[in-house]
Amino acid sequence: MEKLSREPADQKALPYTLLRDRGNQVASRFGLTFALPDDLRQVYQKLGVDLPKANGDDSWTLPMPARFVIDRAGVIRQADVDPDYTSRSEPATTVEVLRGLR
């Protein structure tokens, strides 16, 4: 189980900047990371997940799922963060915010 994230085959075709946050440095600055407890580390290791390799460090941290809409002036126009990875806002909500930025 080498690859942990799905990355577009051709990132150059994307009309936006895609952040690959090695070491969760950006997520940590936003207070979005949490350290996996030892019992979960063991589960990940048994499943063959090499989180330190994927993260690029040995912190055993993961980011909470988050979606931000930031305008060109750097103002956060929408923030969607939930520690429960199974709870995600509808994409239509984000699209509506983006349309409002036009």
Biopython code that builds the backbone (N, CA, C, O; Angstrom):
import numpy as np
from Bio.PDB.StructureBuilder import StructureBuilder

atoms = [
    (1, "MET", "N", (0.848, -1.170, 0.000)),
    (1, "MET", "CA", (0.000, 0.000, 0.000)),
    (1, "MET", "C", (0.899, 1.240, 0.000)),
    (1, "MET", "O", (0.929, 1.985, 0.980)),
    (2, "GLU", "N", (1.596, 1.452, -1.046)),
    (2, "GLU", "CA", (2.610, 2.487, -1.143)),
    (2, "GLU", "C", (2.022, 3.886, -1.234)),
    (2, "GLU", "O", (2.418, 4.783, -0.489)),
    (3, "LYS", "N", (1.094, 4.068, -2.130)),
    (3, "LYS", "CA", (0.570, 5.394, -2.401)),
    (3, "LYS", "C", (-0.633, 5.680, -1.514)),
    (3, "LYS", "O", (-1.597, 4.915, -1.510)),
    (4, "LEU", "N", (-0.581, 6.782, -0.758)),
    (4, "LEU", "CA", (-1.648, 7.094, 0.178)),
    (4, "LEU", "C", (-2.622, 8.128, -0.355)),
    (4, "LEU", "O", (-3.738, 8.241, 0.152)),
    (5, "SER", "N", (-2.225, 8.877, -1.360)),
    (5, "SER", "CA", (-3.124, 9.907, -1.873)),
    (5, "SER", "C", (-3.230, 9.790, -3.376)),
    (5, "SER", "O", (-2.315, 9.326, -4.056)),
    (6, "ARG", "N", (-4.370, 10.225, -3.872)),
    (6, "ARG", "CA", (-4.564, 10.235, -5.312)),
    (6, "ARG", "C", (-4.124, 11.590, -5.837)),
    (6, "ARG", "O", (-4.656, 12.623, -5.432)),
    (7, "GLU", "N", (-3.164, 11.582, -6.729)),
    (7, "GLU", "CA", (-2.689, 12.821, -7.309)),
    (7, "GLU", "C", (-3.013, 12.806, -8.791)),
    (7, "GLU", "O", (-2.894, 11.771, -9.448)),
    (8, "PRO", "N", (-3.421, 13.952, -9.317)),
    (8, "PRO", "CA", (-3.713, 14.010, -10.747)),
    (8, "PRO", "C", (-2.485, 13.610, -11.567)),
    (8, "PRO", "O", (-1.353, 13.947, -11.221)),
    (9, "ALA", "N", (-2.728, 12.902, -12.636)),
    (9, "ALA", "CA", (-1.632, 12.460, -13.491)),
    (9, "ALA", "C", (-0.906, 13.659, -14.102)),
    (9, "ALA", "O", (0.317, 13.645, -14.239)),
    (10, "ASP", "N", (-1.655, 14.683, -14.464)),
    (10, "ASP", "CA", (-1.053, 15.864, -15.070)),
    (10, "ASP", "C", (-1.475, 17.101, -14.292)),
    (10, "ASP", "O", (-2.482, 17.733, -14.611)),
    (11, "GLN", "N", (-0.694, 17.444, -13.264)),
    (11, "GLN", "CA", (-1.035, 18.581, -12.421)),
    (11, "GLN", "C", (-0.957, 19.902, -13.180)),
    (11, "GLN", "O", (-1.592, 20.876, -12.777)),
    (12, "LYS", "N", (-0.201, 19.957, -14.256)),
    (12, "LYS", "CA", (-0.075, 21.186, -15.026)),
    (12, "LYS", "C", (-1.397, 21.593, -15.669)),
    (12, "LYS", "O", (-1.588, 22.762, -16.005)),
    (13, "ALA", "N", (-2.305, 20.645, -15.841)),
    (13, "ALA", "CA", (-3.587, 20.945, -16.481)),
    (13, "ALA", "C", (-4.595, 21.547, -15.496)),
    (13, "ALA", "O", (-5.677, 21.969, -15.903)),
    (14, "LEU", "N", (-4.254, 21.590, -14.217)),
    (14, "LEU", "CA", (-5.184, 22.111, -13.227)),
    (14, "LEU", "C", (-5.228, 23.636, -13.265)),
    (14, "LEU", "O", (-4.186, 24.281, -13.381)),
    (15, "PRO", "N", (-6.424, 24.217, -13.170)),
    (15, "PRO", "CA", (-6.540, 25.684, -13.205)),
    (15, "PRO", "C", (-6.328, 26.326, -11.830)),
    (15, "PRO", "O", (-6.641, 27.502, -11.646)),
    (16, "TYR", "N", (-5.805, 25.571, -10.870)),
    (16, "TYR", "CA", (-5.569, 26.086, -9.531)),
    (16, "TYR", "C", (-4.294, 25.452, -8.984)),
    (16, "TYR", "O", (-3.786, 24.475, -9.535)),
    (17, "THR", "N", (-3.794, 26.011, -7.910)),
    (17, "THR", "CA", (-2.589, 25.494, -7.284)),
    (17, "THR", "C", (-2.957, 24.341, -6.366)),
    (17, "THR", "O", (-3.878, 24.452, -5.556)),
    (18, "LEU", "N", (-2.241, 23.242, -6.493)),
    (18, "LEU", "CA", (-2.457, 22.076, -5.664)),
    (18, "LEU", "C", (-1.318, 21.995, -4.655)),
    (18, "LEU", "O", (-0.146, 21.963, -5.031)),
    (19, "LEU", "N", (-1.667, 21.962, -3.382)),
    (19, "LEU", "CA", (-0.668, 21.909, -2.325)),
    (19, "LEU", "C", (-0.403, 20.469, -1.924)),
    (19, "LEU", "O", (-1.332, 19.736, -1.586)),
    (20, "ARG", "N", (0.833, 20.068, -1.958)),
    (20, "ARG", "CA", (1.250, 18.762, -1.420)),
    (20, "ARG", "C", (2.009, 19.085, -0.150)),
    (20, "ARG", "O", (3.149, 19.546, -0.216)),
    (21, "ASP", "N", (1.416, 18.858, 0.981)),
    (21, "ASP", "CA", (1.927, 19.306, 2.272)),
    (21, "ASP", "C", (2.774, 18.236, 2.939)),
    (21, "ASP", "O", (2.349, 17.609, 3.909)),
    (22, "ARG", "N", (3.981, 18.029, 2.412)),
    (22, "ARG", "CA", (4.897, 17.045, 2.999)),
    (22, "ARG", "C", (5.218, 17.448, 4.433)),
    (22, "ARG", "O", (5.566, 18.597, 4.702)),
    (23, "GLY", "N", (5.099, 16.500, 5.342)),
    (23, "GLY", "CA", (5.382, 16.766, 6.748)),
    (23, "GLY", "C", (4.267, 17.512, 7.460)),
    (23, "GLY", "O", (4.409, 17.877, 8.627)),
    (24, "ASN", "N", (3.160, 17.742, 6.768)),
    (24, "ASN", "CA", (2.007, 18.440, 7.352)),
    (24, "ASN", "C", (2.379, 19.795, 7.949)),
    (24, "ASN", "O", (1.794, 20.219, 8.945)),
    (25, "GLN", "N", (3.344, 20.468, 7.345)),
    (25, "GLN", "CA", (3.802, 21.749, 7.883)),
    (25, "GLN", "C", (2.725, 22.824, 7.800)),
    (25, "GLN", "O", (2.514, 23.569, 8.757)),
    (26, "VAL", "N", (2.045, 22.907, 6.660)),
    (26, "VAL", "CA", (0.998, 23.922, 6.498)),
    (26, "VAL", "C", (-0.193, 23.578, 7.386)),
    (26, "VAL", "O", (-0.724, 24.445, 8.080)),
    (27, "ALA", "N", (-0.610, 22.325, 7.364)),
    (27, "ALA", "CA", (-1.740, 21.896, 8.193)),
    (27, "ALA", "C", (-1.449, 22.166, 9.671)),
    (27, "ALA", "O", (-2.345, 22.574, 10.410)),
    (28, "SER", "N", (-0.232, 21.946, 10.100)),
    (28, "SER", "CA", (0.138, 22.203, 11.498)),
    (28, "SER", "C", (0.021, 23.686, 11.831)),
    (28, "SER", "O", (-0.424, 24.048, 12.920)),
    (29, "ARG", "N", (0.418, 24.537, 10.902)),
    (29, "ARG", "CA", (0.323, 25.983, 11.149)),
    (29, "ARG", "C", (-1.124, 26.443, 11.269)),
    (29, "ARG", "O", (-1.400, 27.463, 11.902)),
    (30, "PHE", "N", (-2.052, 25.698, 10.666)),
    (30, "PHE", "CA", (-3.479, 26.010, 10.781)),
    (30, "PHE", "C", (-4.142, 25.244, 11.932)),
    (30, "PHE", "O", (-5.351, 25.354, 12.139)),
    (31, "GLY", "N", (-3.351, 24.471, 12.677)),
    (31, "GLY", "CA", (-3.897, 23.718, 13.796)),
    (31, "GLY", "C", (-4.761, 22.542, 13.380)),
    (31, "GLY", "O", (-5.691, 22.167, 14.094)),
    (32, "LEU", "N", (-4.458, 21.957, 12.222)),
    (32, "LEU", "CA", (-5.302, 20.908, 11.659)),
    (32, "LEU", "C", (-4.744, 19.494, 11.811)),
    (32, "LEU", "O", (-5.351, 18.542, 11.320)),
    (33, "THR", "N", (-3.623, 19.341, 12.469)),
    (33, "THR", "CA", (-3.018, 18.004, 12.551)),
    (33, "THR", "C", (-3.267, 17.368, 13.917)),
    (33, "THR", "O", (-3.513, 18.045, 14.915)),
    (34, "PHE", "N", (-3.192, 16.048, 13.915)),
    (34, "PHE", "CA", (-3.256, 15.297, 15.161)),
    (34, "PHE", "C", (-2.295, 14.130, 15.051)),
    (34, "PHE", "O", (-2.082, 13.578, 13.972)),
    (35, "ALA", "N", (-1.718, 13.763, 16.183)),
    (35, "ALA", "CA", (-0.778, 12.643, 16.227)),
    (35, "ALA", "C", (-1.554, 11.354, 16.445)),
    (35, "ALA", "O", (-2.465, 11.295, 17.271)),
    (36, "LEU", "N", (-1.188, 10.337, 15.706)),
    (36, "LEU", "CA", (-1.832, 9.035, 15.876)),
    (36, "LEU", "C", (-1.354, 8.403, 17.176)),
    (36, "LEU", "O", (-0.155, 8.397, 17.456)),
    (37, "PRO", "N", (-2.277, 7.870, 17.973)),
    (37, "PRO", "CA", (-1.860, 7.163, 19.183)),
    (37, "PRO", "C", (-1.166, 5.847, 18.813)),
    (37, "PRO", "O", (-1.298, 5.348, 17.695)),
    (38, "ASP", "N", (-0.440, 5.313, 19.759)),
    (38, "ASP", "CA", (0.354, 4.106, 19.503)),
    (38, "ASP", "C", (-0.465, 2.947, 18.945)),
    (38, "ASP", "O", (0.006, 2.228, 18.064)),
    (39, "ASP", "N", (-1.698, 2.753, 19.453)),
    (39, "ASP", "CA", (-2.487, 1.614, 18.972)),
    (39, "ASP", "C", (-2.843, 1.779, 17.495)),
    (39, "ASP", "O", (-2.865, 0.797, 16.754)),
    (40, "LEU", "N", (-3.122, 3.004, 17.061)),
    (40, "LEU", "CA", (-3.410, 3.230, 15.639)),
    (40, "LEU", "C", (-2.149, 3.122, 14.783)),
    (40, "LEU", "O", (-2.208, 2.672, 13.638)),
    (41, "ARG", "N", (-1.031, 3.526, 15.328)),
    (41, "ARG", "CA", (0.236, 3.354, 14.594)),
    (41, "ARG", "C", (0.445, 1.879, 14.267)),
    (41, "ARG", "O", (0.827, 1.519, 13.154)),
    (42, "GLN", "N", (0.184, 1.034, 15.265)),
    (42, "GLN", "CA", (0.356, -0.401, 15.063)),
    (42, "GLN", "C", (-0.590, -0.931, 13.994)),
    (42, "GLN", "O", (-0.207, -1.777, 13.186)),
    (43, "VAL", "N", (-1.824, -0.437, 13.990)),
    (43, "VAL", "CA", (-2.791, -0.851, 12.962)),
    (43, "VAL", "C", (-2.285, -0.435, 11.587)),
    (43, "VAL", "O", (-2.296, -1.238, 10.654)),
    (44, "TYR", "N", (-1.843, 0.807, 11.454)),
    (44, "TYR", "CA", (-1.326, 1.290, 10.171)),
    (44, "TYR", "C", (-0.153, 0.427, 9.715)),
    (44, "TYR", "O", (-0.075, 0.037, 8.551)),
    (45, "GLN", "N", (0.755, 0.135, 10.638)),
    (45, "GLN", "CA", (1.928, -0.660, 10.289)),
    (45, "GLN", "C", (1.528, -2.061, 9.844)),
    (45, "GLN", "O", (2.103, -2.592, 8.893)),
    (46, "LYS", "N", (0.552, -2.669, 10.517)),
    (46, "LYS", "CA", (0.093, -4.009, 10.126)),
    (46, "LYS", "C", (-0.540, -3.993, 8.743)),
    (46, "LYS", "O", (-0.464, -4.977, 8.006)),
    (47, "LEU", "N", (-1.167, -2.869, 8.391)),
    (47, "LEU", "CA", (-1.787, -2.739, 7.071)),
    (47, "LEU", "C", (-0.762, -2.369, 5.991)),
    (47, "LEU", "O", (-1.103, -2.289, 4.811)),
    (48, "GLY", "N", (0.478, -2.146, 6.393)),
    (48, "GLY", "CA", (1.518, -1.807, 5.432)),
    (48, "GLY", "C", (1.560, -0.337, 5.065)),
    (48, "GLY", "O", (2.184, 0.039, 4.073)),
    (49, "VAL", "N", (0.903, 0.495, 5.853)),
    (49, "VAL", "CA", (0.902, 1.940, 5.588)),
    (49, "VAL", "C", (2.154, 2.538, 6.215)),
    (49, "VAL", "O", (2.341, 2.478, 7.431)),
    (50, "ASP", "N", (3.010, 3.115, 5.374)),
    (50, "ASP", "CA", (4.244, 3.733, 5.846)),
    (50, "ASP", "C", (4.014, 5.245, 5.930)),
    (50, "ASP", "O", (4.426, 6.001, 5.050)),
    (51, "LEU", "N", (3.348, 5.663, 7.005)),
    (51, "LEU", "CA", (3.001, 7.069, 7.159)),
    (51, "LEU", "C", (4.234, 7.973, 7.243)),
    (51, "LEU", "O", (4.224, 9.044, 6.636)),
    (52, "PRO", "N", (5.289, 7.597, 7.961)),
    (52, "PRO", "CA", (6.475, 8.451, 7.960)),
    (52, "PRO", "C", (7.039, 8.677, 6.552)),
    (52, "PRO", "O", (7.491, 9.777, 6.233)),
    (53, "LYS", "N", (7.013, 7.659, 5.729)),
    (53, "LYS", "CA", (7.509, 7.817, 4.358)),
    (53, "LYS", "C", (6.588, 8.753, 3.561)),
    (53, "LYS", "O", (7.059, 9.621, 2.827)),
    (54, "ALA", "N", (5.278, 8.564, 3.717)),
    (54, "ALA", "CA", (4.321, 9.404, 2.989)),
    (54, "ALA", "C", (4.397, 10.856, 3.443)),
    (54, "ALA", "O", (4.290, 11.773, 2.629)),
    (55, "ASN", "N", (4.581, 11.062, 4.750)),
    (55, "ASN", "CA", (4.644, 12.415, 5.293)),
    (55, "ASN", "C", (5.992, 13.088, 5.071)),
    (55, "ASN", "O", (6.089, 14.315, 5.046)),
    (56, "GLY", "N", (7.017, 12.282, 4.913)),
    (56, "GLY", "CA", (8.347, 12.868, 4.760)),
    (56, "GLY", "C", (8.977, 13.215, 6.100)),
    (56, "GLY", "O", (9.965, 13.948, 6.147)),
    (57, "ASP", "N", (8.421, 12.700, 7.186)),
    (57, "ASP", "CA", (9.004, 12.893, 8.513)),
    (57, "ASP", "C", (8.535, 11.747, 9.410)),
    (57, "ASP", "O", (7.795, 10.870, 8.966)),
    (58, "ASP", "N", (8.963, 11.758, 10.663)),
    (58, "ASP", "CA", (8.583, 10.655, 11.545)),
    (58, "ASP", "C", (7.576, 11.085, 12.611)),
    (58, "ASP", "O", (7.554, 10.529, 13.709)),
    (59, "SER", "N", (6.747, 12.073, 12.286)),
    (59, "SER", "CA", (5.821, 12.632, 13.278)),
    (59, "SER", "C", (4.584, 11.779, 13.533)),
    (59, "SER", "O", (3.937, 11.940, 14.568)),
    (60, "TRP", "N", (4.245, 10.894, 12.636)),
    (60, "TRP", "CA", (3.023, 10.089, 12.746)),
    (60, "TRP", "C", (1.805, 10.986, 12.964)),
    (60, "TRP", "O", (0.965, 10.724, 13.825)),
    (61, "THR", "N", (1.731, 12.041, 12.169)),
    (61, "THR", "CA", (0.591, 12.951, 12.242)),
    (61, "THR", "C", (-0.230, 12.866, 10.968)),
    (61, "THR", "O", (0.272, 12.530, 9.895)),
    (62, "LEU", "N", (-1.515, 13.182, 11.121)),
    (62, "LEU", "CA", (-2.414, 13.275, 9.980)),
    (62, "LEU", "C", (-3.161, 14.606, 10.070)),
    (62, "LEU", "O", (-3.399, 15.121, 11.163)),
    (63, "PRO", "N", (-3.525, 15.154, 8.917)),
    (63, "PRO", "CA", (-4.333, 16.376, 8.947)),
    (63, "PRO", "C", (-5.819, 16.036, 9.011)),
    (63, "PRO", "O", (-6.254, 14.999, 8.511)),
    (64, "MET", "N", (-6.578, 16.916, 9.626)),
    (64, "MET", "CA", (-8.031, 16.788, 9.570)),
    (64, "MET", "C", (-8.472, 17.203, 8.174)),
    (64, "MET", "O", (-7.855, 18.080, 7.569)),
    (65, "PRO", "N", (-9.523, 16.590, 7.658)),
    (65, "PRO", "CA", (-10.037, 17.032, 6.360)),
    (65, "PRO", "C", (-10.474, 18.491, 6.463)),
    (65, "PRO", "O", (-11.194, 18.874, 7.385)),
    (66, "ALA", "N", (-10.034, 19.289, 5.512)),
    (66, "ALA", "CA", (-10.369, 20.711, 5.527)),
    (66, "ALA", "C", (-10.458, 21.227, 4.098)),
    (66, "ALA", "O", (-9.754, 20.761, 3.202)),
    (67, "ARG", "N", (-11.330, 22.188, 3.912)),
    (67, "ARG", "CA", (-11.461, 22.839, 2.606)),
    (67, "ARG", "C", (-11.598, 24.328, 2.878)),
    (67, "ARG", "O", (-12.461, 24.757, 3.645)),
    (68, "PHE", "N", (-10.734, 25.113, 2.237)),
    (68, "PHE", "CA", (-10.756, 26.555, 2.393)),
    (68, "PHE", "C", (-10.941, 27.204, 1.041)),
    (68, "PHE", "O", (-10.373, 26.755, 0.046)),
    (69, "VAL", "N", (-11.729, 28.253, 1.001)),
    (69, "VAL", "CA", (-11.804, 29.114, -0.179)),
    (69, "VAL", "C", (-11.151, 30.424, 0.240)),
    (69, "VAL", "O", (-11.625, 31.107, 1.147)),
    (70, "ILE", "N", (-10.066, 30.761, -0.427)),
    (70, "ILE", "CA", (-9.295, 31.955, -0.108)),
    (70, "ILE", "C", (-9.289, 32.847, -1.336)),
    (70, "ILE", "O", (-8.933, 32.406, -2.429)),
    (71, "ASP", "N", (-9.679, 34.094, -1.156)),
    (71, "ASP", "CA", (-9.742, 34.989, -2.320)),
    (71, "ASP", "C", (-8.352, 35.503, -2.678)),
    (71, "ASP", "O", (-7.376, 35.199, -1.993)),
    (72, "ARG", "N", (-8.269, 36.267, -3.731)),
    (72, "ARG", "CA", (-6.966, 36.741, -4.233)),
    (72, "ARG", "C", (-6.261, 37.676, -3.256)),
    (72, "ARG", "O", (-5.046, 37.854, -3.335)),
    (73, "ALA", "N", (-7.008, 38.267, -2.346)),
    (73, "ALA", "CA", (-6.415, 39.153, -1.336)),
    (73, "ALA", "C", (-5.939, 38.364, -0.112)),
    (73, "ALA", "O", (-5.392, 38.941, 0.828)),
    (74, "GLY", "N", (-6.150, 37.046, -0.127)),
    (74, "GLY", "CA", (-5.719, 36.204, 0.980)),
    (74, "GLY", "C", (-6.734, 36.087, 2.103)),
    (74, "GLY", "O", (-6.414, 35.589, 3.182)),
    (75, "VAL", "N", (-7.970, 36.549, 1.853)),
    (75, "VAL", "CA", (-9.032, 36.471, 2.857)),
    (75, "VAL", "C", (-9.734, 35.120, 2.740)),
    (75, "VAL", "O", (-10.143, 34.715, 1.652)),
    (76, "ILE", "N", (-9.869, 34.430, 3.870)),
    (76, "ILE", "CA", (-10.584, 33.155, 3.876)),
    (76, "ILE", "C", (-12.073, 33.449, 3.773)),
    (76, "ILE", "O", (-12.655, 34.076, 4.658)),
    (77, "ARG", "N", (-12.681, 32.992, 2.689)),
    (77, "ARG", "CA", (-14.105, 33.230, 2.443)),
    (77, "ARG", "C", (-14.982, 32.071, 2.902)),
    (77, "ARG", "O", (-16.176, 32.248, 3.145)),
    (78, "GLN", "N", (-14.395, 30.904, 3.020)),
    (78, "GLN", "CA", (-15.124, 29.747, 3.555)),
    (78, "GLN", "C", (-14.111, 28.787, 4.145)),
    (78, "GLN", "O", (-13.046, 28.556, 3.571)),
    (79, "ALA", "N", (-14.451, 28.233, 5.292)),
    (79, "ALA", "CA", (-13.614, 27.216, 5.931)),
    (79, "ALA", "C", (-14.524, 26.057, 6.326)),
    (79, "ALA", "O", (-15.566, 26.247, 6.953)),
    (80, "ASP", "N", (-14.115, 24.885, 5.953)),
    (80, "ASP", "CA", (-14.872, 23.681, 6.279)),
    (80, "ASP", "C", (-13.885, 22.684, 6.878)),
    (80, "ASP", "O", (-13.061, 22.114, 6.164)),
    (81, "VAL", "N", (-13.970, 22.480, 8.176)),
    (81, "VAL", "CA", (-13.062, 21.580, 8.887)),
    (81, "VAL", "C", (-13.890, 20.710, 9.819)),
    (81, "VAL", "O", (-14.743, 21.200, 10.559)),
    (82, "ASP", "N", (-13.625, 19.417, 9.768)),
    (82, "ASP", "CA", (-14.327, 18.505, 10.668)),
    (82, "ASP", "C", (-13.377, 17.367, 11.011)),
    (82, "ASP", "O", (-12.885, 16.686, 10.112)),
    (83, "PRO", "N", (-13.109, 17.149, 12.300)),
    (83, "PRO", "CA", (-12.211, 16.052, 12.660)),
    (83, "PRO", "C", (-12.727, 14.677, 12.255)),
    (83, "PRO", "O", (-11.953, 13.723, 12.172)),
    (84, "ASP", "N", (-14.030, 14.571, 12.003)),
    (84, "ASP", "CA", (-14.613, 13.309, 11.559)),
    (84, "ASP", "C", (-14.447, 13.218, 10.034)),
    (84, "ASP", "O", (-15.166, 13.877, 9.284)),
    (85, "TYR", "N", (-13.501, 12.401, 9.595)),
    (85, "TYR", "CA", (-13.185, 12.320, 8.166)),
    (85, "TYR", "C", (-14.365, 11.831, 7.322)),
    (85, "TYR", "O", (-14.362, 11.994, 6.102)),
    (86, "THR", "N", (-15.372, 11.232, 7.965)),
    (86, "THR", "CA", (-16.525, 10.757, 7.190)),
    (86, "THR", "C", (-17.557, 11.869, 6.962)),
    (86, "THR", "O", (-18.503, 11.693, 6.194)),
    (87, "SER", "N", (-17.375, 12.993, 7.618)),
    (87, "SER", "CA", (-18.301, 14.107, 7.486)),
    (87, "SER", "C", (-17.698, 15.163, 6.568)),
    (87, "SER", "O", (-16.717, 15.810, 6.933)),
    (88, "ARG", "N", (-18.259, 15.342, 5.410)),
    (88, "ARG", "CA", (-17.753, 16.320, 4.444)),
    (88, "ARG", "C", (-18.899, 17.190, 3.961)),
    (88, "ARG", "O", (-20.022, 16.719, 3.780)),
    (89, "SER", "N", (-18.600, 18.465, 3.755)),
    (89, "SER", "CA", (-19.645, 19.345, 3.232)),
    (89, "SER", "C", (-19.881, 19.029, 1.759)),
    (89, "SER", "O", (-19.030, 18.446, 1.087)),
    (90, "GLU", "N", (-21.021, 19.415, 1.288)),
    (90, "GLU", "CA", (-21.357, 19.191, -0.110)),
    (90, "GLU", "C", (-20.493, 20.090, -0.999)),
    (90, "GLU", "O", (-20.325, 21.272, -0.700)),
    (91, "PRO", "N", (-19.953, 19.550, -2.070)),
    (91, "PRO", "CA", (-19.172, 20.375, -3.001)),
    (91, "PRO", "C", (-19.959, 21.574, -3.525)),
    (91, "PRO", "O", (-19.382, 22.623, -3.809)),
    (92, "ALA", "N", (-21.276, 21.417, -3.652)),
    (92, "ALA", "CA", (-22.099, 22.524, -4.157)),
    (92, "ALA", "C", (-21.975, 23.762, -3.280)),
    (92, "ALA", "O", (-22.061, 24.885, -3.776)),
    (93, "THR", "N", (-21.773, 23.565, -1.981)),
    (93, "THR", "CA", (-21.600, 24.694, -1.063)),
    (93, "THR", "C", (-20.343, 25.477, -1.430)),
    (93, "THR", "O", (-20.361, 26.707, -1.474)),
    (94, "THR", "N", (-19.265, 24.768, -1.689)),
    (94, "THR", "CA", (-18.015, 25.419, -2.070)),
    (94, "THR", "C", (-18.146, 26.094, -3.426)),
    (94, "THR", "O", (-17.652, 27.204, -3.620)),
    (95, "VAL", "N", (-18.801, 25.436, -4.349)),
    (95, "VAL", "CA", (-19.011, 26.032, -5.691)),
    (95, "VAL", "C", (-19.787, 27.323, -5.574)),
    (95, "VAL", "O", (-19.477, 28.295, -6.262)),
    (96, "GLU", "N", (-20.788, 27.352, -4.717)),
    (96, "GLU", "CA", (-21.595, 28.562, -4.521)),
    (96, "GLU", "C", (-20.720, 29.713, -3.992)),
    (96, "GLU", "O", (-20.844, 30.851, -4.444)),
    (97, "VAL", "N", (-19.853, 29.410, -3.050)),
    (97, "VAL", "CA", (-18.941, 30.432, -2.517)),
    (97, "VAL", "C", (-18.004, 30.921, -3.612)),
    (97, "VAL", "O", (-17.757, 32.121, -3.729)),
    (98, "LEU", "N", (-17.484, 30.000, -4.412)),
    (98, "LEU", "CA", (-16.580, 30.376, -5.499)),
    (98, "LEU", "C", (-17.281, 31.273, -6.512)),
    (98, "LEU", "O", (-16.704, 32.253, -6.984)),
    (99, "ARG", "N", (-18.512, 30.941, -6.841)),
    (99, "ARG", "CA", (-19.270, 31.767, -7.777)),
    (99, "ARG", "C", (-19.479, 33.184, -7.232)),
    (99, "ARG", "O", (-19.494, 34.157, -7.985)),
    (100, "GLY", "N", (-19.639, 33.277, -5.924)),
    (100, "GLY", "CA", (-19.811, 34.577, -5.298)),
    (100, "GLY", "C", (-18.568, 35.449, -5.343)),
    (100, "GLY", "O", (-18.646, 36.656, -5.112)),
    (101, "LEU", "N", (-17.434, 34.854, -5.635)),
    (101, "LEU", "CA", (-16.191, 35.624, -5.721)),
    (101, "LEU", "C", (-15.971, 36.295, -7.069)),
    (101, "LEU", "O", (-15.069, 37.120, -7.217)),
    (102, "ARG", "N", (-16.789, 35.943, -8.045)),
    (102, "ARG", "CA", (-16.607, 36.503, -9.384)),
    (102, "ARG", "C", (-16.817, 37.990, -9.416)),
    (102, "ARG", "O", (-16.699, 38.608, -10.474)),
]
sb = StructureBuilder()
sb.init_structure("model")
sb.init_model(0)
sb.init_chain("A")
sb.init_seg("    ")
for serial, (resi, resn, name, xyz) in enumerate(atoms, 1):
    if name == "N":
        sb.init_residue(resn, " ", resi, " ")
    sb.init_atom(name, np.array(xyz, "f"), 0.0, 1.0, " ", f" {name:<3s}", serial, name[0])
structure = sb.get_structure()
